[in-house]
Amino acid sequence: MGADLGCWNIADLRAKARRRLPKGVWEYLERGVEDETGMARNRDAFNALTFVPRVGRKVDAVDTSCTIFGKPSAMPLAIAPTGAAGIMWHKGDIHLARAAAGHGLPFTISSASTMDVEQVVAAGGNQWFQLYMWQDRELSYGVLERAHALGCEALFVTLDLPVAPNREYLYHNGFGMPFGLNRRNGTDMLLHPRWLAGVIGRYMLDGGIPAQANLPKKLKHSVARGAKPGALFKQDDLDWAGLAVLREKWPGKLVLKGVLHPDDAKQALAMGADGIVVSNHGARSLDGAIASIDALPAIVEAVGGRMTVFLDSGVRRGSDVVKALALGADAVMVGRATLYGLAAAGEAGVTRALELLQAETARVMAMLGLASIAEIGPEALRKE
Ligand code: FNR
């Protein structure tokens, strides 16, 4: 058991994170896109599902453990890739990775991370790599070779950002990567001296605020010459033929992230992917997209148990984990839940987030009369 930090649910960690972060960083973590209808839709869709508990069953030894891609996991949950974690906490990715390893759960390194994959993998545990394609495909393939050589077993290719998302608040707040002080965000930062000293101050001592570290060397030179790293990602021409090339090049498990249509899930299966993430990117890509939990049942039916199905977007409680599994997901991923913990208290905060999600999951399972993950099924749920 880690420290309780005075936080008894993910919402408590969220409140703590909000107090600690400057507005620009907080809004980057928290907000969606355009009119932000998707944020509420993700939560409403979970809330519309109600449980039908069974009683009179032995639940004195509820077991949340499972296997994901053949490896034991403390529960069916993994930390989703989140670039810019390093702006919420000094070397944030390492803290996320360490907490996940300490809790026996997988962690996914983002290709948009502020840290090199080499540095993050050194934190230990079961780590996966997420890819956004750079405009020079050969350079992207080079990063994959690095990740594979380091022992990352699964590659997550994120498909739900074919073009840059419309996050208007980032312009208002003067927030961008690489992160830097400017006219719009200066006061905001000065109002958060603890964050300024603990994050930016420590990077200054290290020699500078990091940019996107996994940029291949050639692109780092372009950034040094003034190009925005975000502009160097190019996914608008990544189609199924491009994905087939990735399938050929990546010897490990291949997972397509951001699938919401059953036909795309079938296509993923046909091209030899090992898994998909049913996800609307936490309502950060297309505002009007279907909630991923609403998209899940048709996708589960389409793939018929022939690949690993992850679900993310809106998971804040153990009850959400159980609902996703009841509708046929093999595991969930969390983005913001663990980032709240990170921004609140570094590794201890991430550990607290994971501990809370696991305790809630076990408690809900007991209430439903379910002693193991394998027992969770659709009969536990009713849609309002
Ligand atoms: C993300 N997400 C994301 N996804 C990805 O494939 N690569 C990335 O670099 C990022 N970066 C990122 C940053 C931040 C601040 C957030 C909140 C999210 C999306 C992430 O992997 C996941 O799909 C969502 O976060 C899931 O929704 P919840 O759990 O945040 O509701």
Boltz pocket constraint, residues with backbone or C-beta under 6 A from the ligand:
constraints:
  - pocket:
      binder: B
      contacts: [[A, 28], [A, 29], [A, 30], [A, 80], [A, 81], [A, 82], [A, 83], [A, 84], [A, 110], [A, 111], [A, 112], [A, 113], [A, 130], [A, 158], [A, 257], [A, 279], [A, 280], [A, 281], [A, 282], [A, 283], [A, 284], [A, 312], [A, 313], [A, 314], [A, 315], [A, 333], [A, 334], [A, 335], [A, 336], [A, 337], [A, 339]]
      max_distance: 6.0
